[in-house]
């Protein structure tokens, strides 16, 4: 028996007037997902416990069968694990975005772009390497990641610091959040120096010359210490792999004891290597019983408020991830249970995550007859609710975890 989870990050949405009251999921052509749902079981899963932020860290941790109330310590420690950065007991991992900000005439600081124009990994590596050379110390260490997503390791506590994700505040005044950093003298000094260094760097002068948003600032958030987690083999008796372009997801896989497959050309955006991800998933299943595939593109389109691009991302997920993996499983001739869905909603109108149970569908090759419903938010509203991700994982695996 093979077990597969395919996640289109942030696919869930709300009805849009621009789509005649449909969601992007309803407007998209998704025959593969509709087949999985129609011949299987359509559910809703509460991936985010009450009081927790509805982010990909909490939600995907939940979908892998880990209760956030027990295991969640922050987003950045997961990314550190993905990057091979070990955290000492007295160290915090902090997510370090490269962002585009603008200082207004009235003194306000506007978050123009949380991704600095989806800066390339090569450009970003130059900038983060420069920051480490200029500003790194025994207390602060920079590590380059993918595109705009990077890591700062901070030695010592940051008691009282409250941070927010930059993608929640695109186009808004973030001065109050910026001032929170400045209460710590060493962080104030870091930020005062980092901005001018970034703005003057040749990478950014070249980006501005071609009309791209410069990575003229850093944004710190998602801080936390290393969590203590059992592997999926220990919790559920399965071994397998995880495929994603995002360090956060890879870090979850590291802590879960999964094989991490780095697919060339996997970018976390619309231009990602879908075919490479699908093939990597089928390759993992030749040697293991479980695989988790994550695609970031729908979430990125949601954060940018781009309807056409979100529909495209959903259709690409359907045709270039779900369809080939489903076909490959059927061709292999072994029994399988395939789950499709999302970690959270990222509505176009809000450009950020919202907290509500997400649609998930489970198809069992041994019992190809099901609810007959297409895969979308409206149909899921009439479906049974699983109150946490551990219940979902146990249902998929047909067993009890810890």
GUTORDREN-834385 format. One record per residue (C-alpha): residue in three letters; chain; residue number from 1; x, y, z. Coordinates in steps of 0.1 Angstrom, whole numbers, plus 5000, padded with zeros to 4 digits. Layout:
% residues N
> ala,A,NUM,X,Y,Z .
...
***
This chain:
% residues 402
> unk,A,1,5000,5000,5000 .
> unk,A,2,5013,5035,4991 .
> unk,A,3,5002,5067,5008 .
> unk,A,4,5004,5100,4990 .
> unk,A,5,4995,5136,5001 .
> unk,A,6,4995,5164,4975 .
> unk,A,7,4991,5199,4988 .
> unk,A,8,4985,5231,4967 .
> unk,A,9,4994,5257,4993 .
> unk,A,10,4968,5283,4998 .
> unk,A,11,4944,5271,4971 .
> unk,A,12,4913,5278,4992 .
> unk,A,13,4896,5311,4985 .
> unk,A,14,4863,5330,4988 .
> unk,A,15,4838,5338,4961 .
> unk,A,16,4849,5367,4939 .
> unk,A,17,4827,5391,4920 .
> unk,A,18,4852,5391,4892 .
> unk,A,19,4845,5353,4888 .
> unk,A,20,4807,5357,4890 .
> unk,A,21,4806,5346,4926 .
> unk,A,22,4829,5316,4921 .
> unk,A,23,4862,5309,4938 .
> unk,A,24,4894,5304,4918 .
> unk,A,25,4891,5267,4926 .
> unk,A,26,4855,5266,4912 .
> unk,A,27,4866,5287,4881 .
> unk,A,28,4896,5265,4874 .
> unk,A,29,4895,5233,4853 .
> unk,A,30,4905,5205,4877 .
> unk,A,31,4895,5172,4862 .
> unk,A,32,4921,5152,4881 .
> unk,A,33,4912,5166,4915 .
> unk,A,34,4875,5162,4907 .
> unk,A,35,4881,5126,4898 .
> unk,A,36,4899,5120,4931 .
> unk,A,37,4872,5137,4951 .
> unk,A,38,4843,5122,4931 .
> unk,A,39,4856,5086,4934 .
> unk,A,40,4868,5091,4970 .
> unk,A,41,4859,5108,5002 .
> unk,A,42,4856,5146,5005 .
> unk,A,43,4863,5160,5040 .
> unk,A,44,4871,5192,5058 .
> unk,A,45,4902,5193,5081 .
> unk,A,46,4909,5219,5108 .
> unk,A,47,4946,5223,5102 .
> unk,A,48,4950,5253,5125 .
> unk,A,49,4941,5250,5162 .
> unk,A,50,4923,5279,5179 .
> unk,A,51,4947,5306,5189 .
> unk,A,52,4974,5297,5164 .
> unk,A,53,4984,5317,5133 .
> unk,A,54,4969,5302,5101 .
> unk,A,55,5003,5298,5084 .
> unk,A,56,5019,5271,5063 .
> unk,A,57,5041,5261,5093 .
> unk,A,58,5013,5253,5116 .
> unk,A,59,4990,5239,5089 .
> unk,A,60,5015,5216,5072 .
> unk,A,61,5028,5204,5106 .
> unk,A,62,4992,5195,5113 .
> unk,A,63,4987,5177,5080 .
> unk,A,64,5017,5155,5087 .
> unk,A,65,5000,5143,5118 .
> unk,A,66,5017,5165,5145 .
> unk,A,67,4995,5184,5169 .
> unk,A,68,5008,5220,5168 .
> unk,A,69,4998,5224,5205 .
> unk,A,70,5025,5198,5213 .
> unk,A,71,5052,5203,5186 .
> unk,A,72,5051,5239,5172 .
> unk,A,73,5079,5262,5184 .
> unk,A,74,5080,5286,5154 .
> unk,A,75,5085,5287,5117 .
> unk,A,76,5122,5296,5114 .
> unk,A,77,5135,5265,5133 .
> unk,A,78,5119,5243,5107 .
> unk,A,79,5137,5263,5079 .
> unk,A,80,5170,5260,5098 .
> unk,A,81,5166,5222,5098 .
> unk,A,82,5161,5222,5061 .
> unk,A,83,5192,5243,5056 .
> unk,A,84,5213,5220,5078 .
> unk,A,85,5217,5247,5104 .
> unk,A,86,5219,5232,5139 .
> unk,A,87,5206,5254,5167 .
> unk,A,88,5223,5254,5201 .
> unk,A,89,5201,5255,5232 .
> unk,A,90,5206,5293,5236 .
> unk,A,91,5199,5301,5199 .
> unk,A,92,5168,5313,5181 .
> unk,A,93,5162,5308,5144 .
> unk,A,94,5146,5339,5128 .
> unk,A,95,5131,5340,5093 .
> unk,A,96,5149,5368,5073 .
> unk,A,97,5129,5380,5043 .
> unk,A,98,5145,5402,5016 .
> unk,A,99,5117,5428,5011 .
> unk,A,100,5111,5461,4993 .
> unk,A,101,5101,5489,5016 .
> unk,A,102,5095,5527,5010 .
> unk,A,103,5101,5555,5035 .
> unk,A,104,5072,5580,5031 .
> unk,A,105,5075,5617,5035 .
> unk,A,106,5054,5616,5067 .
> unk,A,107,5079,5591,5082 .
> unk,A,108,5058,5560,5077 .
> unk,A,109,5074,5528,5064 .
> unk,A,110,5054,5510,5037 .
> unk,A,111,5058,5473,5029 .
> unk,A,112,5059,5475,4991 .
> unk,A,113,5067,5439,4983 .
> unk,A,114,5072,5410,5008 .
> unk,A,115,5093,5391,4982 .
> unk,A,116,5114,5419,4966 .
> unk,A,117,5099,5410,4932 .
> unk,A,118,5105,5373,4938 .
> unk,A,119,5142,5379,4937 .
> unk,A,120,5162,5351,4922 .
> unk,A,121,5181,5327,4945 .
> unk,A,122,5214,5337,4929 .
> unk,A,123,5208,5374,4934 .
> unk,A,124,5196,5368,4970 .
> unk,A,125,5226,5347,4978 .
> unk,A,126,5249,5376,4969 .
> unk,A,127,5230,5399,4992 .
> unk,A,128,5228,5376,5022 .
> unk,A,129,5265,5366,5018 .
> unk,A,130,5273,5404,5019 .
> unk,A,131,5252,5409,5050 .
> unk,A,132,5270,5381,5068 .
> unk,A,133,5304,5395,5059 .
> unk,A,134,5295,5430,5070 .
> unk,A,135,5271,5424,5099 .
> unk,A,136,5275,5388,5110 .
> unk,A,137,5289,5383,5145 .
> unk,A,138,5290,5359,5174 .
> unk,A,139,5254,5369,5182 .
> unk,A,140,5240,5371,5146 .
> unk,A,141,5246,5347,5117 .
> unk,A,142,5230,5350,5082 .
> unk,A,143,5223,5320,5060 .
> unk,A,144,5211,5322,5024 .
> unk,A,145,5180,5303,5014 .
> unk,A,146,5157,5303,4983 .
> unk,A,147,5145,5334,4966 .
> unk,A,148,5134,5360,4992 .
> unk,A,149,5134,5334,5021 .
> unk,A,150,5165,5334,5044 .
> unk,A,151,5176,5327,5079 .
> unk,A,152,5191,5346,5108 .
> unk,A,153,5204,5327,5138 .
> unk,A,154,5203,5348,5170 .
> unk,A,155,5223,5339,5201 .
> unk,A,156,5203,5347,5232 .
> unk,A,157,5167,5354,5240 .
> unk,A,158,5145,5381,5225 .
> unk,A,159,5120,5384,5253 .
> unk,A,160,5091,5406,5245 .
> unk,A,161,5097,5407,5207 .
> unk,A,162,5065,5403,5187 .
> unk,A,163,5069,5398,5149 .
> unk,A,164,5045,5396,5120 .
> unk,A,165,5048,5380,5085 .
> unk,A,166,5055,5406,5059 .
> unk,A,167,5031,5390,5034 .
> unk,A,168,5003,5400,5057 .
> unk,A,169,5010,5437,5052 .
> unk,A,170,5017,5443,5016 .
> unk,A,171,5010,5480,5007 .
> unk,A,172,5005,5489,5043 .
> unk,A,173,5023,5511,5069 .
> unk,A,174,5045,5487,5090 .
> unk,A,175,5061,5514,5111 .
> unk,A,176,5047,5501,5144 .
> unk,A,177,5061,5466,5137 .
> unk,A,178,5094,5481,5127 .
> unk,A,179,5097,5500,5159 .
> unk,A,180,5093,5467,5178 .
> unk,A,181,5127,5457,5165 .
> unk,A,182,5143,5490,5175 .
> unk,A,183,5136,5483,5212 .
> unk,A,184,5166,5459,5211 .
> unk,A,185,5198,5480,5206 .
> unk,A,186,5217,5453,5186 .
> unk,A,187,5187,5448,5163 .
> unk,A,188,5182,5485,5158 .
> unk,A,189,5219,5488,5148 .
> unk,A,190,5215,5458,5125 .
> unk,A,191,5185,5473,5107 .
> unk,A,192,5200,5508,5104 .
> unk,A,193,5231,5493,5087 .
> unk,A,194,5214,5466,5066 .
> unk,A,195,5191,5489,5045 .
> unk,A,196,5219,5512,5032 .
> unk,A,197,5242,5482,5024 .
> unk,A,198,5214,5465,5005 .
> unk,A,199,5203,5496,4986 .
> unk,A,200,5238,5503,4974 .
> unk,A,201,5247,5467,4963 .
> unk,A,202,5252,5461,4926 .
> unk,A,203,5225,5435,4926 .
> unk,A,204,5199,5461,4936 .
> unk,A,205,5212,5489,4913 .
> unk,A,206,5209,5464,4884 .
> unk,A,207,5173,5454,4895 .
> unk,A,208,5162,5490,4897 .
> unk,A,209,5178,5497,4863 .
> unk,A,210,5156,5471,4847 .
> unk,A,211,5125,5482,4867 .
> unk,A,212,5124,5453,4892 .
> unk,A,213,5117,5459,4929 .
> unk,A,214,5150,5461,4949 .
> unk,A,215,5156,5440,4980 .
> unk,A,216,5163,5471,5000 .
> unk,A,217,5155,5458,5034 .
> unk,A,218,5152,5427,5056 .
> unk,A,219,5122,5416,5077 .
> unk,A,220,5126,5394,5107 .
> unk,A,221,5098,5371,5119 .
> unk,A,222,5088,5335,5127 .
> unk,A,223,5114,5332,5155 .
> unk,A,224,5117,5301,5176 .
> unk,A,225,5138,5274,5192 .
> unk,A,226,5144,5239,5178 .
> unk,A,227,5114,5216,5184 .
> unk,A,228,5115,5181,5198 .
> unk,A,229,5097,5158,5174 .
> unk,A,230,5093,5121,5167 .
> unk,A,231,5097,5108,5132 .
> unk,A,232,5067,5096,5111 .
> unk,A,233,5082,5061,5114 .
> unk,A,234,5080,5064,5151 .
> unk,A,235,5045,5079,5152 .
> unk,A,236,5028,5061,5123 .
> unk,A,237,5052,5033,5111 .
> unk,A,238,5057,5048,5076 .
> unk,A,239,5089,5059,5058 .
> unk,A,240,5090,5081,5028 .
> unk,A,241,5099,5114,5013 .
> unk,A,242,5089,5151,5010 .
> unk,A,243,5091,5173,4979 .
> unk,A,244,5089,5211,4981 .
> unk,A,245,5107,5242,4969 .
> unk,A,246,5102,5258,5003 .
> unk,A,247,5127,5254,5032 .
> unk,A,248,5099,5255,5058 .
> unk,A,249,5084,5223,5043 .
> unk,A,250,5117,5206,5039 .
> unk,A,251,5124,5213,5076 .
> unk,A,252,5092,5196,5085 .
> unk,A,253,5104,5166,5065 .
> unk,A,254,5138,5166,5082 .
> unk,A,255,5122,5165,5117 .
> unk,A,256,5097,5139,5104 .
> unk,A,257,5125,5117,5093 .
> unk,A,258,5116,5119,5056 .
> unk,A,259,5139,5118,5026 .
> unk,A,260,5141,5154,5012 .
> unk,A,261,5143,5155,4974 .
> unk,A,262,5157,5188,4960 .
> unk,A,263,5142,5190,4925 .
> unk,A,264,5162,5211,4901 .
> unk,A,265,5142,5241,4889 .
> unk,A,266,5117,5240,4919 .
> unk,A,267,5112,5277,4926 .
> unk,A,268,5080,5279,4947 .
> unk,A,269,5063,5300,4920 .
> unk,A,270,5044,5296,4887 .
> unk,A,271,5076,5287,4869 .
> unk,A,272,5084,5257,4892 .
> unk,A,273,5094,5223,4878 .
> unk,A,274,5061,5205,4881 .
> unk,A,275,5072,5176,4860 .
> unk,A,276,5103,5171,4881 .
> unk,A,277,5083,5171,4913 .
> unk,A,278,5058,5146,4900 .
> unk,A,279,5086,5122,4888 .
> unk,A,280,5104,5126,4921 .
> unk,A,281,5073,5116,4940 .
> unk,A,282,5069,5084,4919 .
> unk,A,283,5106,5076,4923 .
> unk,A,284,5102,5078,4961 .
> unk,A,285,5073,5055,4961 .
> unk,A,286,5094,5028,4944 .
> unk,A,287,5114,5025,4976 .
> unk,A,288,5090,5038,5003 .
> unk,A,289,5054,5038,5013 .
> unk,A,290,5047,5075,5017 .
> unk,A,291,5053,5108,4999 .
> unk,A,292,5042,5144,5006 .
> unk,A,293,5043,5168,4977 .
> unk,A,294,5039,5205,4983 .
> unk,A,295,5034,5232,4956 .
> unk,A,296,5037,5269,4967 .
> unk,A,297,5024,5287,4936 .
> unk,A,298,4987,5291,4945 .
> unk,A,299,4997,5307,4978 .
> unk,A,300,5021,5332,4962 .
> unk,A,301,4994,5343,4937 .
> unk,A,302,4969,5347,4966 .
> unk,A,303,4993,5369,4985 .
> unk,A,304,4997,5391,4954 .
> unk,A,305,4960,5393,4947 .
> unk,A,306,4964,5379,4912 .
> unk,A,307,4932,5360,4901 .
> unk,A,308,4944,5348,4867 .
> unk,A,309,4977,5335,4881 .
> unk,A,310,4960,5317,4910 .
> unk,A,311,4937,5299,4886 .
> unk,A,312,4967,5290,4865 .
> unk,A,313,4985,5277,4896 .
> unk,A,314,4955,5256,4906 .
> unk,A,315,4952,5242,4870 .
> unk,A,316,4989,5235,4868 .
> unk,A,317,4987,5216,4902 .
> unk,A,318,4959,5196,4888 .
> unk,A,319,4973,5187,4854 .
> unk,A,320,5011,5186,4862 .
> unk,A,321,5011,5172,4897 .
> unk,A,322,4979,5153,4906 .
> unk,A,323,4973,5138,4871 .
> unk,A,324,5007,5123,4864 .
> unk,A,325,5011,5110,4900 .
> unk,A,326,4977,5094,4898 .
> unk,A,327,4985,5079,4864 .
> unk,A,328,5019,5067,4877 .
> unk,A,329,5003,5050,4907 .
> unk,A,330,4977,5033,4886 .
> unk,A,331,5003,5021,4861 .
> unk,A,332,5025,5007,4889 .
> unk,A,333,4996,4984,4898 .
> unk,A,334,5000,4986,4936 .
> unk,A,335,4972,4997,4959 .
> unk,A,336,4973,5033,4971 .
> unk,A,337,4955,5059,4991 .
> unk,A,338,4959,5094,4976 .
> unk,A,339,4950,5126,4995 .
> unk,A,340,4947,5160,4977 .
> unk,A,341,4940,5194,4992 .
> unk,A,342,4955,5225,5008 .
> unk,A,343,4970,5236,5040 .
> unk,A,344,4950,5269,5045 .
> unk,A,345,4930,5295,5026 .
> unk,A,346,4948,5325,5010 .
> unk,A,347,4919,5346,4996 .
> unk,A,348,4927,5369,4967 .
> unk,A,349,4906,5397,4984 .
> unk,A,350,4926,5396,5016 .
> unk,A,351,4961,5387,5003 .
> unk,A,352,4968,5368,5035 .
> unk,A,353,4958,5335,5052 .
> unk,A,354,4926,5330,5070 .
> unk,A,355,4916,5304,5096 .
> unk,A,356,4890,5280,5084 .
> unk,A,357,4888,5242,5079 .
> unk,A,358,4902,5232,5045 .
> unk,A,359,4889,5208,5019 .
> unk,A,360,4907,5175,5016 .
> unk,A,361,4899,5144,4995 .
> unk,A,362,4911,5109,5000 .
> unk,A,363,4909,5083,4972 .
> unk,A,364,4914,5046,4978 .
> unk,A,365,4923,5025,4947 .
> unk,A,366,4907,4994,4963 .
> unk,A,367,4873,5012,4966 .
> unk,A,368,4870,5035,4936 .
> unk,A,369,4835,5047,4944 .
> unk,A,370,4827,5077,4964 .
> unk,A,371,4808,5109,4970 .
> unk,A,372,4805,5120,4934 .
> unk,A,373,4814,5156,4943 .
> unk,A,374,4838,5179,4925 .
> unk,A,375,4867,5192,4946 .
> unk,A,376,4860,5227,4957 .
> unk,A,377,4852,5248,4988 .
> unk,A,378,4815,5249,4985 .
> unk,A,379,4811,5211,4982 .
> unk,A,380,4834,5206,5011 .
> unk,A,381,4812,5227,5033 .
> unk,A,382,4787,5198,5033 .
> unk,A,383,4813,5172,5042 .
> unk,A,384,4824,5157,5075 .
> unk,A,385,4848,5177,5096 .
> unk,A,386,4880,5163,5111 .
> unk,A,387,4890,5185,5141 .
> unk,A,388,4927,5182,5137 .
> unk,A,389,4954,5171,5113 .
> unk,A,390,4964,5140,5133 .
> unk,A,391,4929,5126,5127 .
> unk,A,392,4934,5133,5090 .
> unk,A,393,4967,5114,5089 .
> unk,A,394,4953,5085,5109 .
> unk,A,395,4923,5083,5085 .
> unk,A,396,4946,5084,5054 .
> unk,A,397,4969,5056,5069 .
> unk,A,398,4940,5037,5083 .
> unk,A,399,4957,5033,5117 .
> unk,A,400,4960,5050,5151 .
> unk,A,401,4990,5072,5159 .
> unk,A,402,5002,5085,5192 .
***
